[in-house]
Amino acid sequence: MLKKSRSAKSGTCTLTFALPTPSLDGPVSVVGTFNGWVPGAHPLKKRSNGMSSASVTVPLGTTVTFRYLGDGGKWFDDIDADRVTVEGSVVAV
């Protein structure tokens, strides 16, 4: 699940990346253009609602490309993104 929270006042958008915790096989992080594709920079953390999530804030008007990186180097995309390309999941804010 991908959630966008726009703030016209600050000119930013907070993207929240969330996956059901039971579906995760070990640690997962979200990696993309917002963090220089650095693995582990934004790990998904377990929440009390049964989800694991991480959030980032980017300027409005930004196009973000990202992927999830799971345990053992397994990459996967987010079907809730605006589109999925060979480079990864893409969302415009």
Helices and strands as residue ranges (DSSP letters): E 2-7, E 12-20, G 21-23, E 29-32, G 33-35, E 45-46, E 51-59, E 63-69, G 71-73, E 75-76, E 83-85, E 88-92
